[in-house]
Amino acid sequence: MFDTTGKASGQDRKTNTLVKLKRMKMALSGQEPDRVPISDFFWGSFVKTWRRDLGLADDASPYYYYDLDWIVTVPNMDPFIQSFETLREDEKEVVVRTGFRALLRKKYDAPMPEFIEFETNSIEKLESLVFDDPYDKRRYFEAGDNQIAGVGDGFERNSPAWIKTVKSLYPDFPVFGSIIEVNECLTRLVGPENNMLWIGMYPERMGKVIAKIGQFYLDCAKAQIEAATGLLDGFVIWGDVAYKNNLFFSPDFWRAHFKPWVKAITDHAHSKGLMVIYHGCGDVRKILQDYIEVGIDAMNPLEAKAGLDAVELRDQYGLKLGICGNSNMQIWETGDKKLIRKEVLRKLNSAKGGKYIFQSDHSVASNIPGHTYDYIVKLVREYGKYPLNLGNYNLQATA
């Protein structure tokens, strides 16, 4: 369908994208399309390994190579629009201050950055902050530094203009915009320790802060969707509120203060005809019903290492819960084809009736061999055709 650089061959790009869009919409509305949709989030270090393992060109992309079914984009969500302030840099690492007014160390050979210091280190400072305009066109139409796009698995200065990225992908994929929710902001702005401590010590004051930040990111979502009018097909809300064993705070506090803003963003995206996928790591079982009530179309990543299982969730919630992810990365890491086959085909039982997108239970990291991911995609493409025929791995219909 496409070569590794994304050039169409054989079928019109727009027609192919419309097929993928129909597949996604049917699946997320609780119908069985032609086959199970598949995509993922890829670490840059994995992509390098994948290219080497499969003998591909330096510009090869998994999204184009496998003609995956959707892709997400990230605008500038920093509270303060500013260039990185470089405090130290050598061949091994860089230390920068970002638009979250956080000090980060990025070691080039480490998978993720380290928070060193938070300028906003008291609740009084947090309460006094006035963020830059969410409608500022630089967030969407200009290149520049921003923490979420620039400091992660890799390190990038002067990230491309978001709208340029959207336009470059739009002919080939259903493109999703994205926004962080309040807890994701607080984790980067004040650090998880301060955030949880202040919620415990000053719940009412933190409730007011959450409302202020929630309005900011709702406005960012509105501005982003407006900036890309007609170019987006969906929207991702990034929001980790749990770890391996539980939520970071009580479900009641989350329902009172965080949930309304998730619902407001979801409602606005739906009003513009966009599918909504919520990405929240950890064990979120205590509030899964709340996400269903909010109206999201699918929950991601539903981490297997946090005890979540797509087949069990489908049995419990039926087609009320859209599932995007949950394929166990720890099994992928083994490279054992027998174990991987069992994992993939068993989880495909959750796709009966739709409401399922095949993805990892977080993202594809550098310790996944390229040939392993290649094998997984081929399994999903072979056995993910409707009506599903999973052979020895077929379970009683759960839809």
NUKOLDREN-915851 format. One record per residue (C-alpha): residue in one letter; x, y, z; residue number from 1. Coordinates in nm, 2 decimals. Each point is the difference from the previous one (the first is absolute). Layout:
BEGIN
+------+--------+--------+--------+------+
| resn |      X |      Y |      Z | resi |
+------+--------+--------+--------+------+
|    A |      X |      Y |      Z |  NUM |
...
+------+--------+--------+--------+------+
***
This chain:
BEGIN
+------+--------+--------+--------+------+
| resn |      X |      Y |      Z | resi |
+------+--------+--------+--------+------+
|    M |   0.00 |   0.00 |   0.00 |    1 |
|    F |   0.28 |   0.24 |   0.10 |    2 |
|    D |   0.37 |   0.00 |  -0.01 |    3 |
|    T |   0.20 |   0.07 |   0.32 |    4 |
|    T |   0.02 |   0.37 |  -0.07 |    5 |
|    G |  -0.38 |   0.04 |  -0.03 |    6 |
|    K |  -0.04 |   0.03 |  -0.37 |    7 |
|    A |  -0.32 |  -0.15 |  -0.13 |    8 |
|    S |   0.03 |  -0.29 |  -0.24 |    9 |
|    G |  -0.29 |  -0.18 |  -0.16 |   10 |
|    Q |  -0.30 |   0.17 |   0.17 |   11 |
|    D |  -0.08 |   0.36 |   0.05 |   12 |
|    R |   0.11 |   0.13 |   0.34 |   13 |
|    K |  -0.32 |   0.18 |   0.08 |   14 |
|    T |  -0.21 |  -0.31 |  -0.08 |   15 |
|    N |   0.22 |  -0.22 |   0.22 |   16 |
|    T |  -0.02 |   0.25 |   0.29 |   17 |
|    L |  -0.38 |   0.01 |  -0.03 |   18 |
|    V |   0.00 |  -0.38 |   0.03 |   19 |
|    K |   0.20 |   0.03 |   0.32 |   20 |
|    L |  -0.22 |   0.27 |   0.13 |   21 |
|    K |  -0.31 |  -0.21 |  -0.06 |   22 |
|    R |   0.17 |  -0.29 |   0.17 |   23 |
|    M |   0.08 |   0.21 |   0.31 |   24 |
|    K |  -0.35 |   0.15 |   0.02 |   25 |
|    M |  -0.18 |  -0.33 |  -0.04 |   26 |
|    A |   0.22 |  -0.17 |   0.26 |   27 |
|    L |  -0.04 |   0.28 |   0.26 |   28 |
|    S |  -0.38 |   0.01 |  -0.05 |   29 |
|    G |  -0.03 |  -0.36 |   0.08 |   30 |
|    Q |  -0.01 |  -0.16 |  -0.34 |   31 |
|    E |   0.22 |  -0.25 |  -0.18 |   32 |
|    P |   0.19 |   0.16 |  -0.29 |   33 |
|    D |   0.20 |  -0.19 |  -0.26 |   34 |
|    R |   0.28 |  -0.07 |   0.26 |   35 |
|    V |   0.12 |   0.11 |   0.34 |   36 |
|    P |   0.17 |   0.34 |  -0.01 |   37 |
|    I |   0.37 |   0.01 |   0.10 |   38 |
|    S |   0.25 |   0.27 |   0.09 |   39 |
|    D |   0.23 |   0.09 |   0.29 |   40 |
|    F |   0.23 |   0.26 |   0.15 |   41 |
|    F |   0.36 |  -0.06 |  -0.08 |   42 |
|    W |   0.32 |   0.11 |   0.18 |   43 |
|    G |   0.26 |   0.15 |  -0.22 |   44 |
|    S |   0.25 |  -0.25 |   0.12 |   45 |
|    F |  -0.23 |  -0.29 |  -0.10 |   46 |
|    V |  -0.04 |   0.15 |  -0.35 |   47 |
|    K |   0.38 |   0.00 |  -0.04 |   48 |
|    T |   0.02 |  -0.36 |   0.11 |   49 |
|    W |  -0.29 |  -0.10 |  -0.22 |   50 |
|    R |   0.16 |   0.16 |  -0.31 |   51 |
|    R |   0.33 |  -0.18 |   0.07 |   52 |
|    D |  -0.17 |  -0.34 |   0.07 |   53 |
|    L |  -0.21 |   0.01 |  -0.32 |   54 |
|    G |   0.27 |   0.16 |  -0.21 |   55 |
|    L |  -0.20 |   0.31 |  -0.08 |   56 |
|    A |   0.09 |   0.35 |  -0.10 |   57 |
|    D |   0.09 |   0.27 |   0.25 |   58 |
|    D |  -0.33 |   0.18 |  -0.06 |   59 |
|    A |  -0.22 |  -0.31 |   0.03 |   60 |
|    S |  -0.31 |   0.04 |   0.22 |   61 |
|    P |  -0.20 |  -0.28 |   0.16 |   62 |
|    Y |  -0.32 |   0.20 |  -0.06 |   63 |
|    Y |   0.06 |   0.01 |  -0.38 |   64 |
|    Y |   0.18 |  -0.34 |  -0.03 |   65 |
|    Y |  -0.30 |  -0.18 |   0.16 |   66 |
|    D |  -0.26 |   0.25 |  -0.12 |   67 |
|    L |  -0.13 |   0.03 |   0.36 |   68 |
|    D |  -0.35 |   0.12 |   0.07 |   69 |
|    W |   0.05 |   0.32 |   0.20 |   70 |
|    I |   0.26 |   0.25 |   0.12 |   71 |
|    V |   0.01 |   0.26 |   0.28 |   72 |
|    T |   0.16 |   0.35 |  -0.01 |   73 |
|    V |   0.12 |   0.22 |   0.28 |   74 |
|    P |  -0.02 |   0.39 |   0.00 |   75 |
|    N |   0.17 |   0.23 |   0.25 |   76 |
|    M |  -0.18 |  -0.06 |   0.33 |   77 |
|    D |   0.26 |   0.18 |   0.22 |   78 |
|    P |  -0.16 |   0.25 |   0.24 |   79 |
|    F |   0.26 |   0.25 |  -0.10 |   80 |
|    I |   0.11 |   0.03 |  -0.36 |   81 |
|    Q |   0.38 |   0.04 |   0.01 |   82 |
|    S |   0.32 |  -0.14 |  -0.14 |   83 |
|    F |   0.19 |  -0.26 |   0.20 |   84 |
|    E |   0.25 |   0.16 |   0.24 |   85 |
|    T |   0.31 |  -0.22 |  -0.03 |   86 |
|    L |   0.18 |  -0.01 |   0.33 |   87 |
|    R |   0.25 |  -0.28 |  -0.09 |   88 |
|    E |   0.08 |  -0.20 |  -0.30 |   89 |
|    D |   0.26 |  -0.25 |  -0.11 |   90 |
|    E |   0.02 |  -0.31 |  -0.22 |   91 |
|    K |  -0.17 |  -0.22 |   0.27 |   92 |
|    E |  -0.29 |   0.22 |   0.13 |   93 |
|    V |  -0.18 |   0.33 |  -0.01 |   94 |
|    V |  -0.16 |   0.19 |   0.29 |   95 |
|    V |  -0.28 |   0.25 |  -0.10 |   96 |
|    R |  -0.27 |   0.21 |   0.15 |   97 |
|    T |  -0.33 |  -0.02 |  -0.19 |   98 |
|    G |  -0.33 |   0.17 |  -0.04 |   99 |
|    F |  -0.13 |  -0.19 |   0.30 |  100 |
|    R |   0.27 |   0.18 |   0.20 |  101 |
|    A |   0.15 |  -0.33 |   0.08 |  102 |
|    L |   0.37 |  -0.10 |  -0.01 |  103 |
|    L |   0.06 |  -0.32 |  -0.19 |  104 |
|    R |   0.30 |  -0.21 |  -0.06 |  105 |
|    K |   0.00 |  -0.21 |  -0.32 |  106 |
|    K |   0.27 |  -0.27 |  -0.02 |  107 |
|    Y |   0.02 |  -0.09 |  -0.36 |  108 |
|    D |   0.05 |  -0.37 |   0.07 |  109 |
|    A |  -0.29 |  -0.02 |   0.25 |  110 |
|    P |  -0.36 |  -0.07 |  -0.11 |  111 |
|    M |  -0.16 |   0.30 |   0.18 |  112 |
|    P |   0.09 |   0.33 |   0.16 |  113 |
|    E |   0.05 |   0.07 |   0.37 |  114 |
|    F |  -0.17 |   0.29 |   0.18 |  115 |
|    I |   0.26 |   0.19 |   0.21 |  116 |
|    E |  -0.18 |   0.30 |   0.13 |  117 |
|    F |  -0.34 |   0.17 |  -0.01 |  118 |
|    E |  -0.01 |   0.38 |   0.01 |  119 |
|    T |  -0.36 |  -0.02 |   0.12 |  120 |
|    N |   0.08 |  -0.15 |   0.33 |  121 |
|    S |  -0.27 |   0.13 |   0.23 |  122 |
|    I |  -0.38 |   0.00 |  -0.02 |  123 |
|    E |   0.01 |   0.38 |   0.02 |  124 |
|    K |   0.22 |   0.02 |  -0.31 |  125 |
|    L |  -0.24 |  -0.25 |  -0.17 |  126 |
|    E |  -0.30 |   0.21 |   0.08 |  127 |
|    S |   0.15 |   0.32 |  -0.13 |  128 |
|    L |   0.10 |  -0.14 |  -0.34 |  129 |
|    V |  -0.16 |   0.16 |  -0.31 |  130 |
|    F |   0.06 |  -0.22 |  -0.31 |  131 |
|    D |   0.06 |   0.13 |  -0.35 |  132 |
|    D |  -0.29 |   0.03 |  -0.23 |  133 |
|    P |  -0.14 |  -0.34 |  -0.11 |  134 |
|    Y |  -0.10 |   0.16 |  -0.33 |  135 |
|    D |   0.35 |   0.13 |  -0.07 |  136 |
|    K |   0.06 |  -0.10 |  -0.36 |  137 |
|    R |   0.36 |  -0.09 |   0.07 |  138 |
|    R |  -0.13 |  -0.32 |   0.17 |  139 |
|    Y |  -0.14 |  -0.13 |  -0.32 |  140 |
|    F |   0.15 |   0.19 |  -0.30 |  141 |
|    E |   0.36 |   0.06 |   0.09 |  142 |
|    A |   0.30 |  -0.22 |   0.07 |  143 |
|    G |   0.16 |   0.03 |   0.34 |  144 |
|    D |   0.11 |  -0.18 |   0.31 |  145 |
|    N |  -0.25 |  -0.18 |   0.21 |  146 |
|    Q |   0.05 |  -0.25 |   0.28 |  147 |
|    I |  -0.25 |  -0.27 |  -0.09 |  148 |
|    A |   0.11 |  -0.03 |  -0.36 |  149 |
|    G |   0.36 |   0.08 |   0.06 |  150 |
|    V |   0.12 |  -0.18 |   0.32 |  151 |
|    G |  -0.09 |  -0.36 |   0.02 |  152 |
|    D |   0.15 |  -0.32 |  -0.15 |  153 |
|    G |   0.19 |   0.24 |  -0.22 |  154 |
|    F |   0.10 |   0.36 |   0.02 |  155 |
|    E |  -0.11 |   0.26 |  -0.26 |  156 |
|    R |   0.04 |   0.37 |  -0.02 |  157 |
|    N |  -0.22 |   0.22 |  -0.21 |  158 |
|    S |  -0.27 |  -0.26 |  -0.06 |  159 |
|    P |  -0.18 |   0.05 |  -0.34 |  160 |
|    A |  -0.32 |   0.20 |  -0.01 |  161 |
|    W |  -0.28 |  -0.23 |   0.11 |  162 |
|    I |  -0.23 |   0.10 |  -0.29 |  163 |
|    K |   0.28 |  -0.09 |  -0.25 |  164 |
|    T |   0.03 |  -0.35 |   0.16 |  165 |
|    V |  -0.38 |  -0.04 |  -0.02 |  166 |
|    K |  -0.01 |   0.10 |  -0.37 |  167 |
|    S |   0.29 |  -0.24 |  -0.08 |  168 |
|    L |  -0.19 |  -0.30 |   0.15 |  169 |
|    Y |  -0.35 |   0.08 |  -0.09 |  170 |
|    P |   0.00 |  -0.15 |  -0.35 |  171 |
|    D |   0.12 |  -0.34 |   0.14 |  172 |
|    F |  -0.16 |  -0.05 |   0.34 |  173 |
|    P |  -0.29 |   0.09 |   0.22 |  174 |
|    V |   0.18 |   0.27 |   0.20 |  175 |
|    F |  -0.07 |   0.06 |   0.37 |  176 |
|    G |   0.08 |   0.32 |   0.18 |  177 |
|    S |   0.08 |  -0.02 |   0.38 |  178 |
|    I |  -0.01 |   0.18 |   0.33 |  179 |
|    I |   0.12 |  -0.08 |   0.35 |  180 |
|    E |  -0.25 |   0.01 |   0.29 |  181 |
|    V |   0.07 |   0.18 |   0.33 |  182 |
|    N |   0.19 |  -0.27 |   0.18 |  183 |
|    E |   0.24 |  -0.04 |  -0.29 |  184 |
|    C |   0.07 |   0.38 |   0.03 |  185 |
|    L |   0.05 |  -0.01 |   0.37 |  186 |
|    T |   0.24 |  -0.29 |  -0.02 |  187 |
|    R |   0.22 |   0.21 |  -0.23 |  188 |
|    L |  -0.06 |   0.33 |   0.17 |  189 |
|    V |   0.04 |  -0.08 |   0.37 |  190 |
|    G |   0.10 |  -0.37 |   0.00 |  191 |
|    P |  -0.20 |  -0.30 |   0.11 |  192 |
|    E |   0.11 |   0.02 |   0.37 |  193 |
|    N |  -0.11 |   0.36 |   0.04 |  194 |
|    N |  -0.31 |  -0.06 |  -0.19 |  195 |
|    M |  -0.12 |  -0.29 |   0.21 |  196 |
|    L |   0.12 |   0.16 |   0.33 |  197 |
|    W |  -0.18 |   0.33 |  -0.07 |  198 |
|    I |  -0.32 |  -0.19 |  -0.10 |  199 |
|    G |   0.01 |  -0.17 |   0.34 |  200 |
|    M |   0.09 |   0.31 |   0.20 |  201 |
|    Y |  -0.21 |   0.27 |  -0.19 |  202 |
|    P |  -0.28 |  -0.18 |  -0.19 |  203 |
|    E |  -0.22 |   0.31 |  -0.04 |  204 |
|    R |   0.29 |   0.22 |  -0.12 |  205 |
|    M |   0.12 |  -0.27 |  -0.24 |  206 |
|    G |  -0.36 |  -0.04 |  -0.13 |  207 |
|    K |   0.01 |   0.37 |  -0.10 |  208 |
|    V |   0.34 |  -0.04 |  -0.17 |  209 |
|    I |  -0.13 |  -0.31 |  -0.19 |  210 |
|    A |  -0.30 |   0.20 |  -0.12 |  211 |
|    K |   0.22 |   0.28 |  -0.13 |  212 |
|    I |   0.24 |  -0.25 |  -0.18 |  213 |
|    G |  -0.30 |  -0.20 |  -0.13 |  214 |
|    Q |  -0.14 |   0.31 |  -0.17 |  215 |
|    F |   0.34 |   0.08 |  -0.15 |  216 |
|    Y |   0.03 |  -0.35 |  -0.16 |  217 |
|    L |  -0.37 |   0.00 |  -0.11 |  218 |
|    D |   0.08 |   0.33 |  -0.18 |  219 |
|    C |   0.32 |  -0.15 |  -0.15 |  220 |
|    A |  -0.21 |  -0.29 |  -0.13 |  221 |
|    K |  -0.25 |   0.24 |  -0.16 |  222 |
|    A |   0.28 |   0.21 |  -0.15 |  223 |
|    Q |   0.18 |  -0.30 |  -0.14 |  224 |
|    I |  -0.31 |  -0.15 |  -0.16 |  225 |
|    E |  -0.09 |   0.34 |  -0.15 |  226 |
|    A |   0.36 |   0.04 |  -0.13 |  227 |
|    A |  -0.03 |  -0.33 |  -0.19 |  228 |
|    T |  -0.36 |   0.04 |  -0.12 |  229 |
|    G |  -0.08 |  -0.29 |  -0.22 |  230 |
|    L |   0.34 |  -0.18 |   0.04 |  231 |
|    L |  -0.06 |  -0.20 |   0.32 |  232 |
|    D |  -0.20 |  -0.32 |   0.04 |  233 |
|    G |   0.06 |  -0.06 |   0.37 |  234 |
|    F |   0.14 |   0.13 |   0.32 |  235 |
|    V |   0.21 |  -0.16 |   0.27 |  236 |
|    I |  -0.01 |   0.12 |   0.36 |  237 |
|    W |   0.32 |  -0.09 |   0.19 |  238 |
|    G |  -0.06 |  -0.04 |   0.37 |  239 |
|    D |   0.19 |  -0.24 |   0.24 |  240 |
|    V |  -0.19 |  -0.01 |   0.33 |  241 |
|    A |   0.11 |  -0.34 |   0.12 |  242 |
|    Y |   0.31 |  -0.22 |   0.06 |  243 |
|    K |   0.04 |  -0.38 |  -0.01 |  244 |
|    N |  -0.21 |  -0.07 |   0.31 |  245 |
|    N |  -0.25 |   0.29 |   0.04 |  246 |
|    L |  -0.10 |   0.36 |  -0.07 |  247 |
|    F |   0.22 |   0.29 |   0.11 |  248 |
|    F |  -0.29 |   0.14 |   0.20 |  249 |
|    S |  -0.35 |  -0.10 |   0.11 |  250 |
|    P |  -0.25 |  -0.08 |  -0.26 |  251 |
|    D |  -0.24 |   0.25 |   0.16 |  252 |
|    F |   0.26 |   0.29 |  -0.04 |  253 |
|    W |   0.06 |  -0.10 |  -0.36 |  254 |
|    R |  -0.38 |   0.00 |  -0.07 |  255 |
|    A |  -0.05 |   0.33 |   0.16 |  256 |
|    H |   0.29 |   0.19 |  -0.15 |  257 |
|    F |   0.16 |  -0.17 |  -0.30 |  258 |
|    K |  -0.29 |  -0.19 |  -0.16 |  259 |
|    P |  -0.20 |   0.31 |  -0.10 |  260 |
|    W |   0.28 |   0.13 |  -0.21 |  261 |
|    V |   0.05 |  -0.33 |  -0.17 |  262 |
|    K |  -0.37 |   0.00 |  -0.08 |  263 |
|    A |   0.01 |   0.36 |  -0.13 |  264 |
|    I |   0.29 |  -0.08 |  -0.24 |  265 |
|    T |  -0.17 |  -0.32 |  -0.11 |  266 |
|    D |  -0.33 |   0.18 |  -0.06 |  267 |
|    H |   0.16 |   0.27 |  -0.20 |  268 |
|    A |   0.20 |  -0.24 |  -0.22 |  269 |
|    H |  -0.32 |  -0.20 |  -0.06 |  270 |
|    S |  -0.18 |   0.31 |  -0.09 |  271 |
|    K |   0.25 |   0.05 |  -0.28 |  272 |
|    G |  -0.05 |  -0.36 |  -0.13 |  273 |
|    L |   0.33 |  -0.13 |   0.15 |  274 |
|    M |   0.06 |  -0.35 |   0.15 |  275 |
|    V |   0.15 |   0.02 |   0.35 |  276 |
|    I |   0.26 |  -0.23 |   0.15 |  277 |
|    Y |   0.12 |   0.05 |   0.36 |  278 |
|    H |   0.35 |  -0.11 |   0.09 |  279 |
|    G |   0.04 |  -0.06 |   0.37 |  280 |
|    C |   0.27 |  -0.24 |   0.14 |  281 |
|    G |  -0.02 |  -0.22 |   0.30 |  282 |
|    D |  -0.28 |  -0.18 |   0.18 |  283 |
|    V |  -0.31 |   0.21 |  -0.08 |  284 |
|    R |  -0.26 |  -0.26 |   0.08 |  285 |
|    K |  -0.16 |   0.20 |   0.28 |  286 |
|    I |  -0.10 |   0.27 |  -0.25 |  287 |
|    L |  -0.04 |  -0.19 |  -0.33 |  288 |
|    Q |  -0.38 |   0.04 |   0.04 |  289 |
|    D |   0.05 |   0.37 |   0.03 |  290 |
|    Y |   0.19 |   0.02 |  -0.33 |  291 |
|    I |  -0.29 |  -0.19 |  -0.16 |  292 |
|    E |  -0.24 |   0.26 |   0.15 |  293 |
|    V |   0.22 |   0.28 |  -0.14 |  294 |
|    G |  -0.06 |  -0.14 |  -0.34 |  295 |
|    I |   0.35 |  -0.08 |  -0.13 |  296 |
|    D |   0.01 |  -0.23 |  -0.30 |  297 |
|    A |   0.29 |  -0.21 |   0.13 |  298 |
|    M |   0.23 |  -0.03 |   0.29 |  299 |
|    N |   0.37 |  -0.04 |  -0.05 |  300 |
|    P |   0.25 |  -0.16 |   0.09 |  301 |
|    L |  -0.17 |  -0.23 |   0.26 |  302 |
|    E |   0.34 |  -0.12 |   0.13 |  303 |
|    A |   0.02 |  -0.38 |   0.04 |  304 |
|    K |   0.29 |   0.05 |   0.25 |  305 |
|    A |  -0.25 |   0.19 |   0.22 |  306 |
|    G |  -0.23 |  -0.30 |   0.01 |  307 |
|    L |  -0.24 |   0.10 |  -0.28 |  308 |
|    D |  -0.12 |  -0.26 |  -0.25 |  309 |
|    A |  -0.20 |   0.08 |  -0.32 |  310 |
|    V |  -0.19 |  -0.33 |   0.00 |  311 |
|    E |  -0.10 |   0.05 |   0.36 |  312 |
|    L |  -0.10 |   0.36 |  -0.06 |  313 |
|    R |  -0.21 |  -0.09 |  -0.30 |  314 |
|    D |  -0.18 |  -0.27 |   0.22 |  315 |
|    Q |  -0.06 |   0.27 |   0.27 |  316 |
|    Y |  -0.10 |   0.30 |  -0.21 |  317 |
|    G |  -0.10 |  -0.15 |  -0.33 |  318 |
|    L |   0.00 |   0.25 |  -0.29 |  319 |
|    K |  -0.04 |   0.30 |   0.23 |  320 |
|    L |   0.38 |   0.02 |   0.04 |  321 |
|    G |   0.21 |   0.07 |  -0.31 |  322 |
|    I |   0.34 |  -0.18 |   0.03 |  323 |
|    C |   0.31 |   0.14 |  -0.16 |  324 |
|    G |   0.31 |  -0.19 |   0.11 |  325 |
|    N |   0.07 |  -0.26 |   0.27 |  326 |
|    S |   0.22 |  -0.23 |  -0.20 |  327 |
|    N |   0.27 |  -0.09 |   0.26 |  328 |
|    M |   0.33 |   0.16 |  -0.08 |  329 |
|    Q |   0.18 |  -0.23 |   0.25 |  330 |
|    I |  -0.10 |  -0.29 |  -0.22 |  331 |
|    W |   0.11 |   0.19 |  -0.31 |  332 |
|    E |   0.34 |   0.05 |   0.16 |  333 |
|    T |   0.06 |  -0.37 |   0.02 |  334 |
|    G |   0.01 |  -0.04 |  -0.37 |  335 |
|    D |  -0.16 |  -0.34 |   0.05 |  336 |
|    K |  -0.23 |  -0.05 |  -0.30 |  337 |
|    K |  -0.21 |  -0.27 |   0.17 |  338 |
|    L |  -0.07 |   0.23 |   0.30 |  339 |
|    I |  -0.06 |   0.30 |  -0.22 |  340 |
|    R |  -0.24 |  -0.19 |  -0.22 |  341 |
|    K |  -0.20 |  -0.11 |   0.30 |  342 |
|    E |  -0.01 |   0.36 |   0.14 |  343 |
|    V |  -0.10 |   0.16 |  -0.33 |  344 |
|    L |  -0.27 |  -0.25 |  -0.10 |  345 |
|    R |  -0.15 |  -0.02 |   0.35 |  346 |
|    K |  -0.04 |   0.37 |   0.02 |  347 |
|    L |  -0.16 |   0.01 |  -0.34 |  348 |
|    N |  -0.30 |  -0.16 |   0.16 |  349 |
|    S |  -0.07 |   0.34 |   0.15 |  350 |
|    A |  -0.05 |   0.13 |  -0.36 |  351 |
|    K |  -0.32 |  -0.20 |  -0.04 |  352 |
|    G |  -0.28 |   0.26 |  -0.07 |  353 |
|    G |   0.25 |   0.28 |  -0.06 |  354 |
|    K |   0.11 |   0.26 |   0.26 |  355 |
|    Y |   0.36 |  -0.12 |  -0.02 |  356 |
|    I |   0.32 |   0.14 |  -0.15 |  357 |
|    F |   0.31 |  -0.22 |   0.02 |  358 |
|    Q |   0.29 |   0.17 |   0.17 |  359 |
|    S |   0.27 |  -0.07 |   0.26 |  360 |
|    D |  -0.08 |   0.06 |   0.37 |  361 |
|    H |   0.20 |   0.33 |  -0.01 |  362 |
|    S |   0.24 |   0.06 |  -0.29 |  363 |
|    V |   0.26 |  -0.19 |  -0.20 |  364 |
|    A |   0.33 |   0.05 |   0.17 |  365 |
|    S |   0.36 |  -0.06 |  -0.10 |  366 |
|    N |   0.02 |  -0.35 |   0.15 |  367 |
|    I |  -0.26 |  -0.14 |  -0.25 |  368 |
|    P |   0.19 |  -0.16 |  -0.30 |  369 |
|    G |  -0.11 |   0.13 |  -0.33 |  370 |
|    H |  -0.08 |  -0.35 |  -0.13 |  371 |
|    T |  -0.23 |  -0.06 |   0.31 |  372 |
|    Y |  -0.21 |   0.30 |  -0.09 |  373 |
|    D |  -0.01 |  -0.11 |  -0.36 |  374 |
|    Y |  -0.13 |  -0.34 |   0.11 |  375 |
|    I |  -0.26 |   0.16 |   0.22 |  376 |
|    V |  -0.14 |   0.22 |  -0.28 |  377 |
|    K |  -0.02 |  -0.30 |  -0.23 |  378 |
|    L |  -0.19 |  -0.20 |   0.26 |  379 |
|    V |  -0.25 |   0.28 |   0.05 |  380 |
|    R |  -0.05 |   0.04 |  -0.37 |  381 |
|    E |  -0.04 |  -0.37 |  -0.06 |  382 |
|    Y |  -0.23 |  -0.08 |   0.30 |  383 |
|    G |  -0.17 |   0.34 |   0.04 |  384 |
|    K |  -0.22 |  -0.03 |  -0.30 |  385 |
|    Y |  -0.37 |  -0.01 |   0.07 |  386 |
|    P |  -0.17 |  -0.23 |   0.06 |  387 |
|    L |   0.28 |  -0.10 |   0.25 |  388 |
|    N |   0.13 |  -0.35 |  -0.02 |  389 |
|    L |   0.25 |  -0.04 |   0.28 |  390 |
|    G |   0.02 |  -0.38 |  -0.01 |  391 |
|    N |   0.12 |  -0.16 |   0.32 |  392 |
|    Y |   0.01 |   0.34 |   0.17 |  393 |
|    N |  -0.37 |   0.08 |  -0.07 |  394 |
|    L |  -0.19 |   0.07 |   0.32 |  395 |
|    Q |  -0.38 |   0.02 |   0.05 |  396 |
|    A |  -0.12 |   0.32 |  -0.16 |  397 |
|    T |   0.03 |   0.29 |   0.25 |  398 |
|    A |  -0.19 |   0.27 |  -0.19 |  399 |
+------+--------+--------+--------+------+
***
